[in-house]
Amino acid sequence: MSEIYVSKEKYDEPALYEIRIKRHLDDQWAGRFDGMTFTREENGVTLLAGTVVDQAALHGLLRAIRDLGVCLLSVTHSQSTPAEAPDGRPQDTASRSTKEIQP
């Protein structure tokens, strides 16, 4: 008889993600990335950062990146949503894990 493994991790809760891609994206693409902020780094990389509501939404973001035909460099996940700083801006106090994508 086979056992069924049930994950104890919470994948369907909002979490912060940082996604790096190898190419500068213009602001015209912002609508495809559900409110993620764009930061264009000097080395030709775009950092997409923000809260993703669940794993299905994350897969949608990754699918949009794939459809653009750009190189995915890394995906960084925080364990929880950010706390707010006194000025109302998000403040990331959670631990992070990064998965580097090898070309």
Backbone as CSV, one residue per row, in Angstrom:
resi,resn,N_x,N_y,N_z,CA_x,CA_y,CA_z,C_x,C_y,C_z
1,MET,0.835,-1.172,0.000,0.000,0.000,0.000,0.887,1.245,0.000
2,SER,0.542,2.233,-0.822,1.345,3.445,-0.882,0.803,4.494,0.075
3,GLU,1.709,5.306,0.596,1.328,6.380,1.507,1.134,7.667,0.726
4,ILE,0.275,8.505,1.214,0.055,9.812,0.607,0.772,10.848,1.449
5,TYR,1.620,11.636,0.805,2.353,12.694,1.494,1.540,13.979,1.446
6,VAL,1.311,14.573,2.588,0.596,15.835,2.671,1.571,16.887,3.194
7,SER,1.801,17.908,2.403,2.720,18.969,2.790,2.141,19.781,3.938
8,LYS,2.990,20.134,4.888,2.578,20.975,6.006,2.864,22.451,5.735
9,GLU,3.504,22.738,4.608,3.805,24.121,4.260,2.568,24.798,3.695
10,LYS,2.484,26.096,3.878,1.316,26.860,3.448,1.626,27.560,2.127
11,TYR,1.215,26.918,1.036,1.495,27.464,-0.286,0.401,28.389,-0.796
12,ASP,-0.732,28.388,-0.152,-1.840,29.192,-0.640,-2.056,30.457,0.168
13,GLU,-0.993,30.960,0.766,-1.059,32.215,1.496,-0.211,33.250,0.759
14,PRO,-0.565,34.530,0.879,0.240,35.571,0.236,1.678,35.563,0.757
15,ALA,2.604,35.845,-0.131,4.021,35.915,0.237,4.726,36.890,-0.688
16,LEU,5.842,37.396,-0.222,6.660,38.291,-1.034,7.550,37.476,-1.958
17,TYR,7.678,37.954,-3.194,8.570,37.328,-4.160,9.393,38.402,-4.851
18,GLU,10.619,38.042,-5.175,11.477,38.836,-6.054,11.867,37.923,-7.206
19,ILE,11.590,38.381,-8.408,11.895,37.602,-9.607,12.834,38.433,-10.464
20,ARG,13.983,37.866,-10.801,14.948,38.567,-11.653,14.940,37.941,-13.038
21,ILE,14.888,38.820,-14.050,14.952,38.367,-15.433,16.058,39.124,-16.159
22,LYS,16.604,38.494,-17.174,17.713,39.079,-17.924,17.174,39.884,-19.093
23,ARG,16.797,41.110,-18.814,16.339,42.072,-19.816,15.618,43.186,-19.090
24,HIS,15.738,44.389,-19.596,14.962,45.486,-19.040,13.570,45.469,-19.635
25,LEU,12.557,45.462,-18.774,11.174,45.543,-19.226,10.670,46.965,-19.064
26,ASP,9.925,47.441,-20.044,9.302,48.759,-19.966,8.077,48.688,-19.060
27,ASP,7.625,49.847,-18.596,6.452,49.918,-17.731,5.183,49.433,-18.430
28,GLN,5.181,49.386,-19.768,3.998,48.916,-20.497,3.633,47.483,-20.122
29,TRP,4.586,46.716,-19.593,4.346,45.328,-19.228,3.786,45.178,-17.816
30,ALA,3.673,46.262,-17.077,3.250,46.195,-15.677,1.900,45.506,-15.506
31,GLY,0.976,45.703,-16.419,-0.337,45.084,-16.335,-0.304,43.569,-16.368
32,ARG,0.706,43.000,-16.991,0.828,41.534,-17.070,1.392,40.928,-15.799
33,PHE,1.876,41.783,-14.890,2.551,41.266,-13.702,1.861,41.675,-12.402
34,ASP,0.551,41.814,-12.444,-0.300,41.953,-11.265,0.244,42.859,-10.154
35,GLY,0.614,44.078,-10.491,1.030,45.038,-9.476,2.438,44.873,-8.944
36,MET,3.239,44.023,-9.542,4.638,43.888,-9.116,5.375,45.176,-9.471
37,THR,6.322,45.565,-8.643,7.132,46.736,-8.956,8.311,46.305,-9.827
38,PHE,8.713,47.195,-10.725,9.831,46.944,-11.631,11.023,47.782,-11.173
39,THR,12.175,47.147,-11.043,13.414,47.872,-10.800,14.398,47.427,-11.865
40,ARG,14.856,48.377,-12.663,15.823,48.066,-13.716,17.223,48.266,-13.160
41,GLU,17.968,47.188,-13.083,19.326,47.242,-12.548,20.301,47.577,-13.666
42,GLU,21.451,48.127,-13.308,22.434,48.585,-14.298,22.986,47.463,-15.167
43,ASN,22.943,46.238,-14.677,23.518,45.115,-15.416,22.560,44.503,-16.446
44,GLY,21.461,45.208,-16.761,20.522,44.724,-17.759,19.456,43.788,-17.211
45,VAL,19.371,43.685,-15.900,18.412,42.809,-15.235,17.226,43.637,-14.743
46,THR,16.023,43.067,-14.839,14.836,43.679,-14.239,14.445,42.860,-13.026
47,LEU,14.226,43.535,-11.903,13.743,42.907,-10.683,12.251,43.192,-10.560
48,LEU,11.456,42.134,-10.510,10.027,42.245,-10.258,9.825,41.866,-8.799
49,ALA,9.183,42.734,-8.019,9.015,42.465,-6.597,7.607,42.810,-6.149
50,GLY,7.086,42.004,-5.229,5.776,42.296,-4.671,5.148,41.078,-4.040
51,THR,3.928,41.279,-3.545,3.186,40.206,-2.903,2.431,39.402,-3.957
52,VAL,2.552,38.094,-3.866,1.848,37.174,-4.745,0.853,36.418,-3.860
53,VAL,-0.407,36.360,-4.279,-1.455,35.841,-3.404,-1.371,34.344,-3.128
54,ASP,-0.901,33.552,-4.088,-0.779,32.113,-3.875,0.081,31.502,-4.985
55,GLN,0.256,30.186,-4.927,1.092,29.499,-5.906,0.535,29.577,-7.310
56,ALA,-0.779,29.573,-7.464,-1.374,29.690,-8.797,-1.014,31.031,-9.424
57,ALA,-1.038,32.098,-8.635,-0.667,33.425,-9.140,0.819,33.461,-9.496
58,LEU,1.653,32.808,-8.698,3.092,32.750,-9.000,3.319,32.044,-10.337
59,HIS,2.643,30.942,-10.544,2.783,30.224,-11.814,2.309,31.078,-12.981
60,GLY,1.291,31.903,-12.756,0.841,32.825,-13.799,1.909,33.847,-14.147
61,LEU,2.597,34.365,-13.120,3.696,35.315,-13.366,4.825,34.649,-14.140
62,LEU,5.178,33.439,-13.747,6.262,32.723,-14.426,5.868,32.386,-15.865
63,ARG,4.603,32.093,-16.087,4.127,31.826,-17.448,4.224,33.093,-18.302
64,ALA,3.892,34.254,-17.713,4.000,35.517,-18.453,5.447,35.805,-18.830
65,ILE,6.379,35.489,-17.938,7.808,35.670,-18.235,8.216,34.737,-19.370
66,ARG,7.787,33.501,-19.286,8.090,32.534,-20.358,7.550,33.016,-21.698
67,ASP,6.323,33.533,-21.689,5.690,33.978,-22.931,6.412,35.169,-23.558
68,LEU,7.099,35.959,-22.728,7.888,37.083,-23.261,9.198,36.612,-23.892
69,GLY,9.588,35.385,-23.595,10.813,34.837,-24.168,12.073,35.392,-23.538
70,VAL,11.988,35.801,-22.270,13.159,36.323,-21.577,13.724,35.260,-20.642
71,CYS,14.976,35.426,-20.263,15.672,34.465,-19.418,15.344,34.726,-17.941
72,LEU,14.821,33.718,-17.262,14.548,33.782,-15.831,15.848,33.507,-15.084
73,LEU,16.271,34.457,-14.235,17.530,34.309,-13.510,17.337,33.747,-12.110
74,SER,16.351,34.253,-11.368,16.130,33.755,-10.014,14.737,34.100,-9.518
75,VAL,14.284,33.308,-8.544,13.026,33.556,-7.847,13.343,33.487,-6.366
76,THR,13.039,34.561,-5.631,13.288,34.612,-4.200,11.951,34.725,-3.480
77,HIS,11.751,33.865,-2.488,10.492,33.792,-1.754,10.715,34.145,-0.286
78,SER,9.855,35.015,0.258,9.839,35.266,1.691,8.797,34.364,2.315
79,GLN,9.002,33.969,3.535,8.097,33.033,4.186,6.741,33.629,4.537
80,SER,6.649,34.947,4.590,5.370,35.557,4.940,5.253,36.918,4.282
81,THR,4.097,37.533,4.423,3.900,38.867,3.885,4.633,39.874,4.749
82,PRO,4.956,41.049,4.205,5.750,42.015,4.951,4.932,42.733,6.020
83,ALA,5.642,43.146,7.056,5.040,44.028,8.050,5.128,45.450,7.516
84,GLU,4.287,46.327,7.994,4.361,47.714,7.540,5.280,48.515,8.437
85,ALA,6.100,49.333,7.813,6.953,50.258,8.537,6.089,51.421,9.042
86,PRO,6.591,52.221,9.953,5.805,53.348,10.473,5.320,54.309,9.391
87,ASP,6.047,54.412,8.273,5.630,55.322,7.202,4.631,54.675,6.235
88,GLY,4.182,53.436,6.532,3.179,52.772,5.707,3.733,51.927,4.585
89,ARG,5.050,51.981,4.372,5.655,51.179,3.308,5.902,49.765,3.808
90,PRO,5.852,48.776,2.884,6.136,47.400,3.308,7.557,47.285,3.831
91,GLN,7.730,46.452,4.845,9.042,46.214,5.424,9.217,44.715,5.514
92,ASP,10.194,44.166,4.803,10.378,42.727,4.770,11.183,42.281,5.980
93,THR,10.528,41.551,6.864,11.199,41.053,8.056,11.268,39.533,8.059
94,ALA,10.816,38.892,6.995,10.747,37.433,6.945,12.032,36.844,6.389
95,SER,12.207,35.557,6.622,13.366,34.872,6.061,13.138,34.645,4.574
96,ARG,14.222,34.461,3.833,14.128,34.303,2.386,14.833,33.039,1.952
97,SER,14.367,32.514,0.847,15.071,31.431,0.204,15.152,31.761,-1.275
98,THR,16.282,31.479,-1.874,16.486,31.804,-3.281,16.827,30.546,-4.058
99,LYS,16.223,30.443,-5.218,16.542,29.359,-6.129,17.136,29.996,-7.378
100,GLU,18.414,29.766,-7.607,19.075,30.289,-8.792,18.792,29.351,-9.956
101,ILE,18.468,29.924,-11.080,18.196,29.161,-12.290,19.474,29.135,-13.132
102,GLN,19.959,27.959,-13.414,21.167,27.815,-14.210,20.814,27.818,-15.696
103,PRO,21.485,28.670,-16.516,21.176,28.706,-17.950,21.596,27.430,-18.647
